[in-house]
Amino acid sequence: MTGRRIVALTAAFVSVAASIGLAVVAPAAAAPGCKVDYAVPSQWQNGFTANVSVTNVGDRVDGWRLTWTWPSGQQVTQAWNATVTSSGSQVTAADAGYNKVIEPNAKVSFGFNGSWSGTNTAPESFALNGVTCTGSPGPTPTTTTTTTTGNPVPGDAMAQVAAMQPGWNLGNTLDSTGADETSWGNPRVTEALLDNVKAQGFKSIRIPVTWGQHQASDHTIEAAYLNRVKEVVGWALADGFQVMINIHHDSWQWISAMPSDRTGVLTRYNAIWTQLAAAFKDSPGKLVFESVNEPQFTGSSGDAQSAQLLHELNASFRDIVRRSGGNNASRLLVLPTLHTSSDQARLDELATSMRGFNDPNLIATVHYYGYWPFSVNVAGGTRYDATAQKDLTDSFDRVYNTFVARGVPVILGEYGLLGFDRHTGTIEQGEKLKFFEHLGYYARTKKITTMLWDNGQHLGRTSFQWSDPELIAQIKSSWATRSGTASSDQVFSARSSAVAAKTITLNTNGTTFTSLRQGTTELVRGTDYTIAGDQLTLTAAAMTRLSGSRSYGTNAVLSAQFSAGVPWRINLITHDVPVLSAATGTTGAFSIPTTFRGDLLATMEARYADGSNAGPHNWTSFKEFDRAFAPNYTTGATTLTPEFFAEVNDNARVTLTFHYWSGATVTYHVTRSGSAVTGSL
């Protein structure tokens, strides 16, 4: 068949290795240029092979992208010696890494197979690194600003992702690894549930899906299961949600074996996305695909190999979806970092992949569950303190600087606290609220779309009621404004002492304190309380009146009002030092009789007689709340768990120090002898 020669000139070569998002200026003396040979050596019904050669007739090129427009609707189906991508009629061929450098007067070649229908007209022109050419050295390059994809900042993807804020996860349902969506304890999804989620103000919904247990030996997805996913997706789209679906727990079930079974994993992974791309190709653009959840690789040689394996998955995912046609040609695609981590190295790896894909319709995603000691309440991480706050701001800053500031949208695909895996009381209520207030605010300032992880512990799937109304009120408020908080939501007064004035520090967070109330009654400033800077002091007279008979526990609940956001609850609590009693039991069931006397348990330390740390997480003396110990205020007991005793030395005396939120501490001793446990003061 005939070939057609197109000659091109480029006015500027911008290195794809240049700092993403920064202005890149070529040396003043540079005069680059190129010519392109495009030939079709063979053509058959609906298919053809093309060879492309790029000759550099100017200065050295370090990293190249060749772009053109199909005049007759052709599509590239397979390529070699280059990464070829397309969006509609627009095509980009990027270097394969090993051939990214083109010295002066040197040539680089690549080829591809394509499809056509009707006519197979050759492209009229080509552009190298964004500039149309004619075939001789061109003028000196000018400054060019690029994004992580090497293209001008994409607007539509950023706008669509911004419109997805805020988002919600349909967790522990279609992503369950059992026989069906109810196997992890949640009911079947109903239209009523989605209607209620929508009514809560959420604009997008992430629907995690685990596919592996619904695949036949040839990797075909069970028709009934795929149809069920399509049904739920259809309901969500009909409700007006933007919807994200993915490959979820397959990541640790079988994708993690990729280091030792690369071909098998990739074949199975590709089969899923081939079927999903076909099933949803005509779905509207409000449907978004996420390549894989929390990617991880068992037995890899290290981060470098893991990053390469994830790149292969993401590249294959993007290629399959784009080639499937329909609305998939421009559908937004979400790519995760390794482990969905926000560590800089992981962000850089994904940014490098995205540069190579040169696709303006890509989204980066990470997850955030807080500073780990605070998130699970271990190692003394009882408060959302400066360290925990810095972990959040550093994480979001890295994400913003790597992606958002350079035109690539970011979705925080999951957020919450890991302690919620047990129940939402693992973290003290006020500290928990401060975390979510700050997270919502800071994500908003960094233009990161957030998706709350909810596996059923937040919004009741049939009651449609929030398990913690105070928490969801704080989350919703953070979508639009800041809320004032305080150093604590607890003010303790010892019943064994005379009533005295109490002071807490207000965190106004840019708001203004306006009033202090008890229910609908406004307390009197100057009489009931005073304000001095950020110090709120409750007078002794007010404390006396509000504490009443001074029974143990919460005597009154106050509400600090601010000029914006939700009020801050302050509990006035009467307490005395808790009393613990001797006990016997087993490693499988041991409880310390505890008269809490109004106080609340914050954390527990465990040490052997020589001062070394006892129990799990022996790098710290402070044990994990709920994992190693747990208070039961109703029955009057403090339980030490089997997990705690599993890592306690036999016949060794352990000194426990219980820390309470009032500031009180109580020392207790336990000794394990085989499966028997004794406890004493």
BELFENSUL-V649668 format. One record per residue. N is the residue number from 1. RES is the residue in three letters. SS is DSSP state (h for helix, s for strand, l for the rest). BURIAL is + if it has 9 or more other ideal C-beta (glycine too) atoms within 8 Angstrom, else -. D_FIRST is the distance of its C-alpha to the first C-alpha in Angstrom with 2 decimals. Layout:
BEGIN
n: <N/N>
res: <RES/RES>
ss: <SS/SS>
burial: <BURIAL/BURIAL>
d_first: <D_FIRST/D_FIRST>
END
This chain:
BEGIN
n: <1/2/3/4/5/6/7/8/9/10/11/12/13/14/15/16/17/18/19/20/21/22/23/24/25/26/27/28/29/30/31/32/33/34/35/36/37/38/39/40/41/42/43/44/45/46/47/48/49/50/51/52/53/54/55/56/57/58/59/60/61/62/63/64/65/66/67/68/69/70/71/72/73/74/75/76/77/78/79/80/81/82/83/84/85/86/87/88/89/90/91/92/93/94/95/96/97/98/99/100/101/102/103/104/105/106/107/108/109/110/111/112/113/114/115/116/117/118/119/120/121/122/123/124/125/126/127/128/129/130/131/132/133/134/135/136/137/138/139/140/141/142/143/144/145/146/147/148/149/150/151/152/153/154/155/156/157/158/159/160/161/162/163/164/165/166/167/168/169/170/171/172/173/174/175/176/177/178/179/180/181/182/183/184/185/186/187/188/189/190/191/192/193/194/195/196/197/198/199/200/201/202/203/204/205/206/207/208/209/210/211/212/213/214/215/216/217/218/219/220/221/222/223/224/225/226/227/228/229/230/231/232/233/234/235/236/237/238/239/240/241/242/243/244/245/246/247/248/249/250/251/252/253/254/255/256/257/258/259/260/261/262/263/264/265/266/267/268/269/270/271/272/273/274/275/276/277/278/279/280/281/282/283/284/285/286/287/288/289/290/291/292/293/294/295/296/297/298/299/300/301/302/303/304/305/306/307/308/309/310/311/312/313/314/315/316/317/318/319/320/321/322/323/324/325/326/327/328/329/330/331/332/333/334/335/336/337/338/339/340/341/342/343/344/345/346/347/348/349/350/351/352/353/354/355/356/357/358/359/360/361/362/363/364/365/366/367/368/369/370/371/372/373/374/375/376/377/378/379/380/381/382/383/384/385/386/387/388/389/390/391/392/393/394/395/396/397/398/399/400/401/402/403/404/405/406/407/408/409/410/411/412/413/414/415/416/417/418/419/420/421/422/423/424/425/426/427/428/429/430/431/432/433/434/435/436/437/438/439/440/441/442/443/444/445/446/447/448/449/450/451/452/453/454/455/456/457/458/459/460/461/462/463/464/465/466/467/468/469/470/471/472/473/474/475/476/477/478/479/480/481/482/483/484/485/486/487/488/489/490/491/492/493/494/495/496/497/498/499/500/501/502/503/504/505/506/507/508/509/510/511/512/513/514/515/516/517/518/519/520/521/522/523/524/525/526/527/528/529/530/531/532/533/534/535/536/537/538/539/540/541/542/543/544/545/546/547/548/549/550/551/552/553/554/555/556/557/558/559/560/561/562/563/564/565/566/567/568/569/570/571/572/573/574/575/576/577/578/579/580/581/582/583/584/585/586/587/588/589/590/591/592/593/594/595/596/597/598/599/600/601/602/603/604/605/606/607/608/609/610/611/612/613/614/615/616/617/618/619/620/621/622/623/624/625/626/627/628/629/630/631/632/633/634/635/636/637/638/639/640/641/642/643/644/645/646/647/648/649/650/651/652/653/654/655/656/657/658/659/660/661/662/663/664/665/666/667/668/669/670/671/672/673/674/675/676/677/678/679/680/681>
res: <MET/THR/GLY/ARG/ARG/ILE/VAL/ALA/LEU/THR/ALA/ALA/PHE/VAL/SER/VAL/ALA/ALA/SER/ILE/GLY/LEU/ALA/VAL/VAL/ALA/PRO/ALA/ALA/ALA/ALA/PRO/GLY/CYS/LYS/VAL/ASP/TYR/ALA/VAL/PRO/SER/GLN/TRP/GLN/ASN/GLY/PHE/THR/ALA/ASN/VAL/SER/VAL/THR/ASN/VAL/GLY/ASP/ARG/VAL/ASP/GLY/TRP/ARG/LEU/THR/TRP/THR/TRP/PRO/SER/GLY/GLN/GLN/VAL/THR/GLN/ALA/TRP/ASN/ALA/THR/VAL/THR/SER/SER/GLY/SER/GLN/VAL/THR/ALA/ALA/ASP/ALA/GLY/TYR/ASN/LYS/VAL/ILE/GLU/PRO/ASN/ALA/LYS/VAL/SER/PHE/GLY/PHE/ASN/GLY/SER/TRP/SER/GLY/THR/ASN/THR/ALA/PRO/GLU/SER/PHE/ALA/LEU/ASN/GLY/VAL/THR/CYS/THR/GLY/SER/PRO/GLY/PRO/THR/PRO/THR/THR/THR/THR/THR/THR/THR/THR/GLY/ASN/PRO/VAL/PRO/GLY/ASP/ALA/MET/ALA/GLN/VAL/ALA/ALA/MET/GLN/PRO/GLY/TRP/ASN/LEU/GLY/ASN/THR/LEU/ASP/SER/THR/GLY/ALA/ASP/GLU/THR/SER/TRP/GLY/ASN/PRO/ARG/VAL/THR/GLU/ALA/LEU/LEU/ASP/ASN/VAL/LYS/ALA/GLN/GLY/PHE/LYS/SER/ILE/ARG/ILE/PRO/VAL/THR/TRP/GLY/GLN/HIS/GLN/ALA/SER/ASP/HIS/THR/ILE/GLU/ALA/ALA/TYR/LEU/ASN/ARG/VAL/LYS/GLU/VAL/VAL/GLY/TRP/ALA/LEU/ALA/ASP/GLY/PHE/GLN/VAL/MET/ILE/ASN/ILE/HIS/HIS/ASP/SER/TRP/GLN/TRP/ILE/SER/ALA/MET/PRO/SER/ASP/ARG/THR/GLY/VAL/LEU/THR/ARG/TYR/ASN/ALA/ILE/TRP/THR/GLN/LEU/ALA/ALA/ALA/PHE/LYS/ASP/SER/PRO/GLY/LYS/LEU/VAL/PHE/GLU/SER/VAL/ASN/GLU/PRO/GLN/PHE/THR/GLY/SER/SER/GLY/ASP/ALA/GLN/SER/ALA/GLN/LEU/LEU/HIS/GLU/LEU/ASN/ALA/SER/PHE/ARG/ASP/ILE/VAL/ARG/ARG/SER/GLY/GLY/ASN/ASN/ALA/SER/ARG/LEU/LEU/VAL/LEU/PRO/THR/LEU/HIS/THR/SER/SER/ASP/GLN/ALA/ARG/LEU/ASP/GLU/LEU/ALA/THR/SER/MET/ARG/GLY/PHE/ASN/ASP/PRO/ASN/LEU/ILE/ALA/THR/VAL/HIS/TYR/TYR/GLY/TYR/TRP/PRO/PHE/SER/VAL/ASN/VAL/ALA/GLY/GLY/THR/ARG/TYR/ASP/ALA/THR/ALA/GLN/LYS/ASP/LEU/THR/ASP/SER/PHE/ASP/ARG/VAL/TYR/ASN/THR/PHE/VAL/ALA/ARG/GLY/VAL/PRO/VAL/ILE/LEU/GLY/GLU/TYR/GLY/LEU/LEU/GLY/PHE/ASP/ARG/HIS/THR/GLY/THR/ILE/GLU/GLN/GLY/GLU/LYS/LEU/LYS/PHE/PHE/GLU/HIS/LEU/GLY/TYR/TYR/ALA/ARG/THR/LYS/LYS/ILE/THR/THR/MET/LEU/TRP/ASP/ASN/GLY/GLN/HIS/LEU/GLY/ARG/THR/SER/PHE/GLN/TRP/SER/ASP/PRO/GLU/LEU/ILE/ALA/GLN/ILE/LYS/SER/SER/TRP/ALA/THR/ARG/SER/GLY/THR/ALA/SER/SER/ASP/GLN/VAL/PHE/SER/ALA/ARG/SER/SER/ALA/VAL/ALA/ALA/LYS/THR/ILE/THR/LEU/ASN/THR/ASN/GLY/THR/THR/PHE/THR/SER/LEU/ARG/GLN/GLY/THR/THR/GLU/LEU/VAL/ARG/GLY/THR/ASP/TYR/THR/ILE/ALA/GLY/ASP/GLN/LEU/THR/LEU/THR/ALA/ALA/ALA/MET/THR/ARG/LEU/SER/GLY/SER/ARG/SER/TYR/GLY/THR/ASN/ALA/VAL/LEU/SER/ALA/GLN/PHE/SER/ALA/GLY/VAL/PRO/TRP/ARG/ILE/ASN/LEU/ILE/THR/HIS/ASP/VAL/PRO/VAL/LEU/SER/ALA/ALA/THR/GLY/THR/THR/GLY/ALA/PHE/SER/ILE/PRO/THR/THR/PHE/ARG/GLY/ASP/LEU/LEU/ALA/THR/MET/GLU/ALA/ARG/TYR/ALA/ASP/GLY/SER/ASN/ALA/GLY/PRO/HIS/ASN/TRP/THR/SER/PHE/LYS/GLU/PHE/ASP/ARG/ALA/PHE/ALA/PRO/ASN/TYR/THR/THR/GLY/ALA/THR/THR/LEU/THR/PRO/GLU/PHE/PHE/ALA/GLU/VAL/ASN/ASP/ASN/ALA/ARG/VAL/THR/LEU/THR/PHE/HIS/TYR/TRP/SER/GLY/ALA/THR/VAL/THR/TYR/HIS/VAL/THR/ARG/SER/GLY/SER/ALA/VAL/THR/GLY/SER/LEU>
ss: <l/l/l/s/s/s/l/l/l/l/l/l/l/l/l/l/l/l/l/l/l/l/s/s/l/l/l/l/l/l/l/l/l/s/s/s/s/s/s/s/s/s/s/s/l/l/s/s/s/s/s/s/s/s/s/s/l/l/l/l/s/s/l/l/s/s/s/s/s/l/l/l/l/l/s/s/s/s/s/s/l/l/s/s/s/s/s/l/l/s/s/s/s/s/l/l/l/l/l/l/s/s/l/l/l/l/s/s/s/s/s/s/s/s/s/l/l/l/l/l/l/l/l/l/l/s/s/s/l/l/s/s/l/l/l/l/l/l/l/l/l/l/l/s/s/l/l/l/l/l/l/l/l/l/l/h/h/h/h/h/h/h/h/l/l/l/s/s/s/l/l/l/l/l/l/l/l/l/l/l/l/l/l/l/l/l/l/l/l/l/h/h/h/h/h/h/h/h/h/l/l/l/l/s/s/s/s/l/l/l/l/h/h/h/s/l/l/l/l/l/s/l/h/h/h/h/h/h/h/h/h/h/h/h/h/h/h/h/l/l/l/s/s/s/s/s/l/l/l/h/h/h/h/l/h/h/h/h/h/l/l/h/h/h/h/h/h/h/h/h/h/h/h/h/h/h/h/h/h/h/l/l/l/l/l/l/s/s/s/s/l/l/l/l/l/l/l/l/l/l/l/l/h/h/h/h/h/h/h/h/h/h/h/h/h/h/h/h/h/h/h/h/h/l/l/h/h/h/h/l/l/l/s/s/s/s/l/h/h/h/l/l/l/h/h/h/h/h/h/h/h/h/h/h/h/h/h/l/l/l/l/s/s/s/s/s/s/s/l/l/l/h/h/h/h/h/l/l/l/l/l/l/l/l/l/h/h/h/h/h/h/h/h/h/h/h/h/h/h/h/h/h/l/h/h/h/l/l/l/s/s/s/s/s/s/l/l/h/h/h/h/l/l/l/l/l/l/l/h/h/h/h/h/h/h/h/h/h/h/h/h/h/h/h/h/l/l/l/s/s/s/s/l/l/l/l/l/l/s/l/l/l/l/l/l/s/l/l/h/h/h/h/h/h/h/h/h/h/l/l/l/l/l/l/s/s/l/l/l/s/s/s/s/s/l/l/l/l/l/l/l/s/s/s/s/s/s/l/l/l/l/l/s/s/s/s/s/s/l/l/s/s/l/l/s/l/l/l/s/s/s/s/l/l/s/s/s/s/l/h/h/h/h/h/h/h/h/l/l/l/l/l/s/s/s/s/s/s/s/s/s/s/l/l/l/l/l/s/s/s/s/s/s/s/s/l/l/l/s/s/l/l/s/s/s/s/l/l/s/s/s/s/s/s/s/l/l/l/l/l/s/s/s/s/s/s/s/s/l/l/l/l/s/l/l/l/l/l/l/l/l/s/l/l/s/l/l/l/s/s/s/s/l/l/l/l/s/s/s/s/l/h/h/h/h/l/l/l/l/l/l/l/s/s/s/s/s/s/s/s/l/l/l/l/s/s/s/s/s/s/s/s/s/l/l/s/s/s/s/s/l>
burial: <-/-/+/-/-/+/+/+/+/+/+/+/+/+/-/+/-/+/-/+/+/-/-/+/-/+/-/-/-/+/+/+/+/+/+/+/+/+/+/+/-/-/-/-/-/-/+/+/+/+/+/+/+/+/+/+/+/+/+/-/+/-/+/+/+/+/+/+/+/+/-/+/-/+/+/+/+/-/+/-/+/+/+/+/+/+/+/-/-/-/+/+/+/+/+/+/-/-/+/+/-/+/-/-/-/-/-/+/+/+/+/+/+/+/+/+/-/-/-/+/-/+/+/-/+/+/+/+/+/+/+/+/+/+/+/-/-/+/-/-/+/-/-/+/+/+/+/+/+/+/+/-/+/+/-/-/+/+/-/+/+/+/-/+/+/+/+/+/+/+/+/+/+/+/+/+/+/-/-/-/+/+/+/+/-/+/-/-/+/-/-/-/+/+/+/+/+/+/-/+/-/+/+/+/+/+/+/+/+/+/+/+/-/-/+/-/-/-/+/-/+/+/-/-/+/+/-/+/+/+/-/+/+/-/+/+/+/-/+/-/+/+/+/+/+/+/+/+/+/+/+/-/+/-/+/+/+/+/+/-/-/+/-/-/+/+/+/+/+/+/+/+/+/+/+/+/+/-/-/+/+/-/-/-/-/-/+/+/+/+/+/+/+/+/+/+/+/-/-/+/-/-/-/-/+/+/+/-/+/+/+/+/+/+/+/+/+/+/+/+/+/+/+/+/-/-/+/+/+/-/+/+/+/+/+/+/+/+/-/+/-/+/-/-/-/+/+/+/+/+/+/-/+/+/+/+/+/+/+/+/+/+/+/+/+/+/+/+/+/+/+/+/+/+/+/+/+/+/-/-/+/+/-/+/-/-/-/+/+/-/+/+/+/-/+/+/+/+/+/+/-/+/+/+/-/+/+/+/+/+/+/+/+/+/+/-/+/+/+/+/-/-/-/+/-/+/+/+/+/+/+/+/+/+/+/+/+/+/+/+/+/+/+/+/-/+/+/+/+/+/+/+/+/+/+/+/-/+/+/+/-/-/-/-/-/+/-/-/-/+/+/+/+/+/+/+/+/+/+/-/-/+/+/+/+/+/-/-/+/+/+/+/+/+/+/-/-/-/+/-/-/+/-/+/+/+/+/+/+/-/+/-/+/-/+/+/+/+/-/-/-/-/+/-/+/-/+/+/+/-/+/-/-/-/+/+/+/+/+/-/-/+/+/-/-/+/+/-/-/+/-/+/-/-/+/+/+/+/+/+/+/+/-/+/+/-/-/+/+/+/+/+/+/+/+/+/+/+/-/+/-/-/+/-/+/-/+/-/-/+/+/+/+/+/-/+/+/+/+/+/+/-/+/+/+/+/+/+/-/-/-/-/+/+/+/+/+/+/-/+/-/+/+/+/+/+/+/+/+/-/+/+/-/-/-/+/+/+/+/+/+/-/+/+/+/-/+/+/-/-/-/+/-/+/+/+/+/+/+/+/+/+/-/+/-/+/+/+/+/+/+/+/-/-/-/+/+/+/+/-/->
d_first: <0.00/3.74/6.63/10.05/13.29/16.35/19.70/22.68/26.39/28.70/32.39/33.56/32.67/34.87/35.25/34.54/37.50/39.78/42.71/41.51/42.73/44.18/43.49/41.38/41.82/39.88/41.98/43.01/41.45/37.95/35.12/31.88/28.39/24.76/21.26/18.13/14.65/12.14/8.60/6.24/5.45/5.75/6.89/9.99/13.00/14.40/12.60/9.86/10.14/10.44/12.14/14.79/17.16/20.42/22.52/26.17/27.60/30.89/33.50/33.22/31.59/33.22/31.32/28.20/26.52/23.27/23.09/20.85/20.86/18.34/18.25/17.32/19.31/16.78/18.54/18.17/19.39/19.55/19.46/20.51/22.31/23.08/24.84/22.70/24.71/24.40/26.93/25.68/22.83/24.00/22.29/23.88/22.76/25.94/26.65/27.51/30.85/30.43/27.83/29.57/30.78/28.64/30.85/30.66/27.78/26.41/23.06/22.31/19.04/18.24/15.55/15.49/14.43/14.63/15.42/14.80/16.57/16.24/13.51/11.31/12.25/12.00/15.56/17.61/19.70/20.81/24.35/25.85/29.11/29.50/29.16/26.45/25.35/24.55/24.29/27.82/30.94/32.45/36.02/38.33/37.59/39.92/41.48/39.32/40.72/38.61/39.30/38.79/35.21/34.61/34.34/37.07/39.72/38.48/41.01/40.15/40.33/43.62/45.02/44.12/45.64/48.71/49.08/49.22/52.54/54.66/53.22/54.80/53.86/54.36/55.33/56.51/55.22/51.64/51.34/54.22/53.51/55.67/55.12/54.76/55.19/59.01/59.28/60.14/62.90/61.31/61.32/58.29/56.58/57.71/56.71/60.20/59.55/56.44/58.35/61.09/58.77/57.32/60.87/61.61/59.26/56.24/52.90/50.57/50.84/49.29/49.07/48.83/47.53/47.84/45.40/46.02/48.91/46.97/44.00/43.75/42.93/39.23/39.56/39.49/41.80/44.70/43.97/47.53/47.42/44.09/45.45/48.61/46.75/44.80/48.15/49.75/46.77/46.87/50.59/50.15/47.42/49.62/52.45/50.44/49.85/46.83/46.11/44.85/44.11/43.34/43.55/47.18/49.51/46.70/46.55/49.70/49.59/46.45/43.96/46.51/45.88/42.42/43.65/44.43/41.88/38.82/36.37/38.77/39.64/36.12/35.02/38.00/37.65/33.98/34.97/37.58/35.41/32.59/35.25/36.92/33.78/33.05/36.71/37.11/33.72/35.28/38.56/39.48/38.93/42.58/41.58/40.81/39.62/41.26/39.50/42.67/46.39/48.27/45.85/47.68/46.97/49.64/49.85/47.31/48.02/48.72/47.42/44.41/43.06/44.04/42.21/39.03/39.32/39.90/36.90/34.76/36.31/35.89/32.26/31.46/33.51/31.80/28.29/29.23/30.92/28.32/25.45/27.72/27.31/30.02/32.78/31.97/29.23/32.10/35.11/37.56/37.43/40.48/40.31/43.54/44.87/46.06/49.18/48.66/50.82/51.44/52.18/50.43/48.48/47.07/46.19/44.45/42.33/41.11/40.59/38.36/36.25/36.02/34.94/32.01/31.07/31.06/31.80/34.44/35.53/37.20/40.94/43.02/45.91/49.06/52.33/55.87/59.08/61.37/63.12/63.63/67.43/67.99/65.38/67.19/70.65/71.07/72.35/74.56/71.69/73.77/73.05/70.10/71.27/69.79/67.86/66.26/65.51/63.87/61.63/60.31/59.94/58.30/55.79/54.87/54.82/52.29/50.04/50.42/49.79/46.74/45.00/46.75/47.63/44.00/42.64/41.95/44.15/46.33/47.90/51.01/50.02/53.47/56.81/60.40/62.94/62.68/66.33/65.34/64.04/67.74/69.15/69.18/72.67/71.67/71.44/74.51/73.98/74.46/72.29/69.57/69.73/69.52/66.33/64.58/65.90/64.52/61.18/60.48/61.54/59.62/56.37/56.71/57.23/54.14/52.03/51.40/51.10/53.49/53.49/56.88/56.86/59.00/59.33/62.17/64.74/64.52/63.93/65.54/62.94/65.44/68.23/65.80/68.40/67.84/69.69/70.48/70.81/71.78/68.56/66.22/68.23/67.64/63.92/63.53/65.57/63.40/60.36/61.98/64.89/67.07/70.23/73.37/74.39/77.21/78.02/78.94/79.45/82.60/86.05/88.45/92.24/94.40/97.13/99.36/99.42/100.55/98.00/96.51/94.02/90.38/87.54/83.76/81.05/78.83/75.13/74.52/70.80/70.91/72.99/76.72/79.37/81.17/83.60/84.77/85.51/86.94/85.43/86.07/88.95/88.29/90.14/92.22/90.97/93.77/95.74/93.36/90.85/90.11/86.97/86.95/83.52/81.33/84.37/85.44/88.95/90.62/94.37/96.85/98.37/95.04/94.26/97.69/97.28/93.72/94.47/97.24/98.93/96.56/95.44/92.80/89.23/87.76/90.60/88.67/85.14/84.52/81.51/80.57/78.96/76.53/75.10/71.70/70.26/72.23/75.83/76.74/79.03/81.98/83.99/87.64/88.49/91.86/91.79/93.72/92.57/91.21/93.38/91.90/93.81/93.88/91.73/90.75/87.66/84.75/81.42/79.91/82.25/84.16/85.34/87.74/90.19/89.69/91.72/89.28/91.93/89.39/87.17/83.49/81.80/79.17/78.43/79.99/80.34/80.97/82.45/84.22/87.65/86.21/84.17/80.78/78.51/78.75/76.38/72.63/70.81/73.43/72.00/73.95/77.39/76.24/74.93/72.34/73.77/73.46/71.95/75.11/77.73/78.21/81.14/82.39/84.57/85.56/86.98/88.16/86.25/83.86/81.64/80.32/77.29/76.53/73.57/76.11/78.42/75.59/75.39/79.12/80.99/83.53/87.18/86.25/87.84/85.38/86.56/84.83/85.05/84.27/83.33/84.02/82.74/86.28/86.19/88.52/87.88/89.42/89.49/89.37/89.19/87.49/87.72/85.52/87.10/84.66/83.80/87.02/87.12/90.16/90.29/93.09/93.91>
END
